[in-house]
Amino acid sequence: MGQSLVEQAIPRDIYQYASQQQLGTPQAACKPRKASMLSRLPGIFCVLIGGLLIAIFFFLYDNVFSWWPLWQQALLPGIGIAWIATGFWLLLTPLLYPSPRVFICPKGLIYATRKKEPVPWELIMGLWKAPADSQANDAAYTYTIRRVDGKTFVMTEELSNLALLGERLEDEVTRCLLPRAITTYKTGAALHFGDIAVMPQGISARRGDKLLAWNEVENVVLKDATMRIRRKGELRDWETMSIAEVPNANVFKGVVEAILREHARNQHPHIIAFKEGSAICFGGLSISRQGVKLHDSQLALSWGEIAGIGVGENGVIIHAKGKVQQWHTLPLWRLSDTPRLQELVEYIMRGKP
C-alpha cells in the first residue's frame, strides 16, 4: 500500500529521469501545497477593480468624460487596464512560473520546475538552513543548496515533506563533506564556513577579528536557529551566530568535535609517554618509538618493518614486511589494558610522531 502511494506521488517521467542520471529509484516526493482560493483573491480583486473603472468610464462618458481633454479621458480606462493586467499577472504567474517539486533519490535529488535538474549528493558544496517565515506544513526551516557549478536551489515551506527533505539533506551533505573537511584540515589548510574559520591555531570568528585556541574550546552547540561556540570555564558564549549565516553548519560542528577528540586523545598519559620516547608495556608486548617487542619470543620489530598492526577481539595481529608475508599474533589473555593499547596503536597508525 505504501509503495503504491509513493508511485502515485511520483510521475513516470521522474523515474525515467532518475534512471538516466543514475540517482537510483525515487523514494519520496516533495510537492507544492495546493493553493487555496484565498491566494487567488488579490488577482481577482485587481481584475474586478479594473473592470469597474472601465465600466464607470463608459457609463458616465456622455455626462462627464466627453467634456474632458483627450489625455484626461484616456487616464481612467488606462488605470483600469493596468489593474486588470496586474490581476491577470497575479493569477497566471503560478502557471507561467510553477513552484519547484523535489524528488528524493538514494544518490541525490531531482529539482523540477519547468525543467529538471539533477543534484547528486556528492556534488553539493554548500547547504544553508534558515528559520522558515511561517510554520506552515510543520516546517521550522527553509533550505538552500549550492551545486559545485555554482547553481543554487531553494526549498521553502511551500513544499510538502520539507522536514523529511531537510533531515535527509543535512545527513547526506554531512556524510559527503565531513570526511573531506577533516582531511583538508589535517593538511594544515583553513576551512571557511562563512565568517567562521577552522584553522590549526583554533576557531576564527568575524573574519579573523576573534580567535579561540583549541585548548580553550568547550564545544559547539546547534540549537533552534542559532549556533553557539563555548569557551571553557565561561558561562557566556564566546560567539553566537544565526544558523542561516553558517553554510554547512553540521559539517563545521563535526570538524570541531573531531579536532577536540584528537586533542583530548593526544593528552592521554600513554600517548604522551610514547611521544617522549618511553616504552609502554601491555603485558606480553611493549611499544616504543623504536617499534614493537614481543616479550616471550624476544622478537623486536621496528616500525619500518611493520606493514600493519591491529587490536581485535581475540588479540593483537602484526603484519611484518618482507618478501614472504609474516604474521605475528598475541592472544588477548596475554595482554593488559587493551583499550589503551588500541588507542596507542590507532594513534601510531595514523602516522603521528
C-alpha positions as CSV (number, residue, x, y, z in Angstrom):
1,M,0.0,0.0,0.0
2,G,2.8,2.4,1.0
3,Q,4.7,1.6,-2.2
4,S,1.6,2.3,-4.4
5,L,1.1,5.6,-2.7
6,V,4.7,6.6,-3.5
7,E,4.3,5.6,-7.1
8,Q,1.2,7.7,-7.4
9,A,3.0,10.7,-6.0
10,I,6.0,10.4,-8.4
11,P,5.3,10.8,-12.1
12,R,6.7,8.2,-14.5
13,D,9.0,10.7,-16.3
14,I,10.7,11.3,-12.9
15,Y,11.5,7.6,-12.6
16,Q,13.0,7.7,-16.1
17,Y,15.0,10.8,-15.4
18,A,16.4,9.4,-12.2
19,S,17.5,6.3,-14.0
20,Q,19.2,8.4,-16.8
21,Q,21.0,10.4,-14.1
22,Q,22.0,7.3,-12.1
23,L,20.3,8.7,-9.0
24,G,18.5,5.4,-8.1
25,T,14.8,4.8,-7.7
26,P,12.9,7.9,-6.3
27,Q,11.9,7.4,-2.7
28,A,9.8,10.4,-1.8
29,A,8.2,13.5,-3.4
30,C,8.1,17.0,-2.0
31,K,5.4,18.9,-3.9
32,P,3.9,22.4,-3.6
33,R,0.9,22.5,-1.4
34,K,-2.3,23.3,-3.4
35,A,-3.1,27.0,-3.4
36,S,-6.3,27.9,-1.6
37,M,-8.9,30.3,-3.0
38,L,-7.6,33.0,-0.7
39,S,-4.3,33.1,-2.5
40,R,-6.2,34.0,-5.7
41,L,-8.2,36.8,-4.1
42,P,-5.7,39.6,-4.8
43,G,-5.7,38.8,-8.5
44,I,-9.5,38.5,-8.7
45,F,-9.8,41.8,-6.7
46,C,-7.4,43.6,-9.2
47,V,-9.4,42.4,-12.2
48,L,-12.7,43.5,-10.6
49,I,-11.4,47.0,-9.7
50,G,-10.0,47.4,-13.3
51,G,-13.3,46.3,-14.8
52,L,-15.3,48.6,-12.5
53,L,-13.1,51.6,-13.5
54,I,-13.6,50.9,-17.2
55,A,-17.4,50.4,-16.7
56,I,-17.7,53.7,-14.9
57,F,-15.8,55.4,-17.7
58,F,-18.2,54.2,-20.4
59,F,-21.4,54.6,-18.2
60,L,-20.5,58.3,-17.4
61,Y,-18.8,59.1,-20.7
62,D,-21.6,61.3,-22.2
63,N,-22.4,63.2,-19.0
64,V,-18.8,63.6,-17.6
65,F,-15.9,62.4,-19.6
66,S,-16.9,63.6,-23.1
67,W,-16.1,67.2,-22.0
68,W,-12.6,66.3,-20.8
69,P,-9.4,66.7,-22.9
70,L,-8.4,63.6,-24.7
71,W,-5.4,62.8,-22.5
72,Q,-7.6,63.0,-19.4
73,Q,-10.3,60.8,-21.0
74,A,-7.6,58.1,-21.5
75,L,-6.5,58.3,-17.9
76,L,-9.3,56.4,-16.2
77,P,-9.5,53.5,-18.7
78,G,-5.7,53.3,-18.7
79,I,-5.7,52.9,-14.9
80,G,-8.4,50.2,-15.3
81,I,-6.4,48.3,-17.8
82,A,-3.4,48.5,-15.5
83,W,-5.4,47.0,-12.7
84,I,-6.7,44.2,-14.9
85,A,-3.2,43.5,-16.2
86,T,-1.9,43.3,-12.6
87,G,-4.7,40.9,-11.7
88,F,-4.1,38.6,-14.6
89,W,-0.4,38.6,-13.8
90,L,-1.1,37.5,-10.2
91,L,-3.5,34.8,-11.4
92,L,-1.2,33.5,-14.2
93,T,2.2,33.6,-12.5
94,P,1.8,30.2,-10.8
95,L,1.1,28.7,-14.2
96,L,3.9,30.6,-16.0
97,Y,6.4,30.1,-13.2
98,P,5.5,26.8,-11.4
99,S,6.7,26.2,-7.9
100,P,9.5,23.7,-7.6
101,R,9.0,20.0,-7.0
102,V,11.8,18.0,-5.3
103,F,12.2,14.2,-5.5
104,I,14.4,12.4,-3.1
105,C,16.5,9.6,-4.6
106,P,19.2,7.3,-3.0
107,K,22.1,9.2,-4.7
108,G,20.7,12.7,-4.8
109,L,17.8,15.0,-5.6
110,I,15.8,15.9,-8.7
111,Y,14.8,19.6,-8.6
112,A,12.0,20.1,-11.1
113,T,10.3,23.4,-12.2
114,R,9.8,23.8,-16.0
115,K,13.0,21.7,-16.4
116,K,14.6,19.0,-14.3
117,E,17.9,19.5,-12.5
118,P,19.9,16.6,-11.1
119,V,21.6,17.3,-7.7
120,P,23.8,14.3,-6.7
121,W,24.7,14.3,-3.0
122,E,28.5,14.4,-3.8
123,L,28.1,17.5,-6.0
124,I,26.5,19.6,-3.2
125,M,29.1,22.1,-2.0
126,G,27.0,24.2,0.3
127,L,23.9,23.9,2.5
128,W,22.2,26.9,4.2
129,K,19.5,26.4,6.7
130,A,17.3,29.3,7.8
131,P,14.2,29.7,10.0
132,A,11.0,29.5,8.0
133,D,8.9,32.6,7.6
134,S,5.9,30.6,8.8
135,Q,5.1,27.3,10.5
136,A,3.1,26.0,7.5
137,N,3.4,22.3,6.8
138,D,5.2,21.9,10.1
139,A,8.3,23.5,8.6
140,A,10.8,25.0,11.0
141,Y,13.4,25.8,8.4
142,T,13.9,26.5,4.7
143,Y,16.9,25.1,2.9
144,T,19.2,26.4,0.1
145,I,21.8,24.2,-1.5
146,R,24.6,25.1,-4.0
147,R,25.9,22.7,-6.5
148,V,29.6,22.6,-7.4
149,D,28.8,24.5,-10.7
150,G,27.5,27.4,-8.6
151,K,23.8,26.9,-9.3
152,T,21.6,27.3,-6.2
153,F,18.3,25.6,-5.4
154,V,15.8,26.9,-2.7
155,M,13.3,24.8,-0.8
156,T,10.8,26.7,1.2
157,E,7.8,25.8,3.4
158,E,5.6,25.7,0.4
159,L,6.8,22.1,-0.2
160,S,5.3,19.1,1.5
161,N,7.5,16.7,3.4
162,L,10.0,19.6,3.9
163,A,11.1,18.3,7.4
164,L,11.9,14.9,5.8
165,L,13.8,16.6,2.9
166,G,15.8,18.9,5.3
167,E,16.8,16.0,7.5
168,R,18.0,13.9,4.5
169,L,19.9,16.9,3.1
170,E,21.7,17.5,6.4
171,D,22.6,13.8,6.7
172,E,23.8,13.4,3.2
173,V,25.8,16.7,3.0
174,T,27.5,15.9,6.3
175,R,28.3,12.4,5.1
176,C,29.9,13.6,1.9
177,L,31.6,16.8,3.2
178,L,32.8,15.9,6.7
179,P,35.5,13.4,5.8
180,R,36.8,15.8,3.1
181,A,36.9,18.7,5.6
182,I,38.8,16.7,8.2
183,T,41.3,15.6,5.6
184,T,41.8,19.1,4.4
185,Y,42.3,20.3,8.0
186,K,45.0,17.7,8.5
187,T,46.9,19.2,5.6
188,G,47.2,22.5,7.6
189,A,44.7,24.4,5.4
190,A,42.0,26.6,6.9
191,L,38.3,25.7,6.5
192,H,35.9,28.5,6.0
193,F,32.2,28.5,7.0
194,G,31.0,32.0,6.2
195,D,32.5,34.3,8.8
196,I,33.8,31.3,10.8
197,A,37.0,29.5,10.0
198,V,38.7,26.4,11.4
199,M,42.4,26.7,11.5
200,P,45.3,24.8,13.1
201,Q,45.5,27.5,15.7
202,G,41.8,27.4,16.7
203,I,38.5,28.8,15.6
204,S,38.4,32.2,14.0
205,A,35.3,34.4,14.0
206,R,34.2,37.6,12.4
207,R,36.7,37.2,9.6
208,G,39.7,36.9,11.8
209,D,38.8,39.6,14.4
210,K,38.5,36.9,17.1
211,L,40.4,33.7,17.7
212,L,39.7,30.9,20.2
213,A,42.6,28.4,20.7
214,W,41.8,24.7,20.6
215,N,42.8,24.2,24.2
216,E,40.1,26.8,25.2
217,V,37.2,25.4,23.1
218,E,34.5,23.7,25.1
219,N,32.1,22.8,22.4
220,V,29.8,23.9,19.6
221,V,26.0,23.8,20.1
222,L,23.4,24.0,17.3
223,K,20.0,24.8,18.8
224,D,16.9,26.3,17.3
225,A,18.1,29.0,14.9
226,T,21.5,29.7,16.4
227,M,25.0,28.3,16.6
228,R,26.9,28.8,19.9
229,I,30.6,28.4,20.4
230,R,31.5,28.0,24.1
231,R,34.8,28.7,25.8
232,K,36.0,26.6,28.7
233,G,35.2,28.0,32.1
234,E,32.8,30.7,30.9
235,L,29.0,30.8,31.2
236,R,28.6,33.3,28.3
237,D,29.0,32.1,24.7
238,W,32.3,33.0,23.1
239,E,30.4,33.6,19.8
240,T,26.7,33.3,18.8
241,M,25.6,33.4,15.2
242,S,22.4,32.8,13.3
243,I,22.5,29.4,11.8
244,A,21.4,31.0,8.4
245,E,24.9,32.7,8.3
246,V,26.9,29.4,8.6
247,P,27.0,27.2,5.5
248,N,27.3,23.5,6.3
249,A,26.8,24.1,10.0
250,N,26.7,20.4,10.8
251,V,29.9,19.9,9.0
252,F,31.5,22.7,11.0
253,K,30.3,21.1,14.2
254,G,31.6,17.7,13.1
255,V,35.0,19.0,12.3
256,V,35.3,20.8,15.6
257,E,34.2,17.7,17.5
258,A,36.8,15.6,15.6
259,I,39.6,18.0,16.4
260,L,38.6,18.2,20.1
261,R,38.6,14.4,20.3
262,E,42.0,14.3,18.7
263,H,43.4,16.9,21.1
264,A,41.9,15.0,24.1
265,R,43.4,11.8,22.8
266,N,46.8,13.3,22.5
267,Q,46.7,14.3,26.2
268,H,46.4,10.7,27.4
269,P,49.3,9.6,29.6
270,H,50.3,6.6,27.4
271,I,50.4,8.7,24.3
272,I,52.4,11.5,26.0
273,A,54.8,8.8,27.3
274,F,55.2,7.4,23.8
275,K,55.9,10.8,22.3
276,E,58.5,11.4,25.0
277,G,60.3,8.2,24.0
278,S,59.3,5.8,26.8
279,A,58.4,2.1,26.2
280,I,54.9,1.3,27.3
281,C,54.3,-2.2,28.5
282,F,51.0,-4.0,27.8
283,G,51.6,-7.4,29.3
284,G,53.1,-9.6,26.6
285,L,54.4,-6.8,24.4
286,S,55.9,-3.3,24.7
287,I,55.5,-0.4,22.3
288,S,58.0,2.5,21.9
289,R,59.1,4.9,19.2
290,Q,61.6,2.3,18.0
291,G,58.9,-0.4,17.4
292,V,57.2,-3.4,19.0
293,K,58.7,-6.0,21.2
294,L,57.1,-9.4,21.9
295,H,58.4,-10.4,25.4
296,D,58.0,-14.2,25.2
297,S,59.8,-14.6,21.8
298,Q,62.1,-11.6,22.4
299,L,61.1,-10.6,18.9
300,A,61.7,-6.9,18.2
301,L,60.2,-5.2,15.1
302,S,61.0,-1.7,14.1
303,W,58.1,0.5,12.7
304,G,59.9,0.3,9.3
305,E,59.4,-3.5,9.4
306,I,55.7,-3.4,10.3
307,A,53.2,-3.2,7.5
308,G,50.2,-3.1,9.9
309,I,49.1,-3.8,13.4
310,G,45.7,-4.1,14.8
311,V,43.9,-5.0,18.1
312,G,40.9,-7.3,17.6
313,E,38.5,-9.3,19.7
314,N,41.0,-12.2,20.1
315,G,44.3,-10.3,20.4
316,V,47.0,-8.4,18.5
317,I,47.9,-9.2,14.9
318,I,51.1,-7.8,13.5
319,H,51.8,-7.9,9.7
320,A,55.5,-7.8,9.1
321,K,57.0,-6.6,5.8
322,G,59.2,-8.9,3.7
323,K,59.3,-11.0,0.5
324,V,57.3,-13.6,2.4
325,Q,54.4,-12.2,4.4
326,Q,54.8,-12.8,8.1
327,W,52.0,-12.6,10.7
328,H,52.6,-12.4,14.4
329,T,49.8,-12.8,16.9
330,L,49.4,-12.4,20.6
331,P,46.2,-13.7,22.3
332,L,44.1,-11.3,24.3
333,W,44.8,-13.1,27.6
334,R,48.5,-12.3,27.4
335,L,47.8,-8.5,27.1
336,S,46.9,-5.9,29.7
337,D,44.9,-2.6,29.3
338,T,43.8,-3.4,25.8
339,P,41.7,-0.2,25.4
340,R,44.8,2.0,25.9
341,L,46.8,-0.4,23.7
342,Q,44.2,0.1,20.9
343,E,44.3,3.9,21.3
344,L,48.0,4.0,21.0
345,V,48.1,1.6,18.0
346,E,45.5,3.8,16.2
347,Y,47.5,6.9,17.1
348,I,50.7,5.4,15.6
349,M,49.0,4.0,12.5
350,R,47.6,7.5,11.7
351,G,51.2,8.5,11.1
352,K,51.7,10.6,14.3
353,P,55.2,11.2,15.5
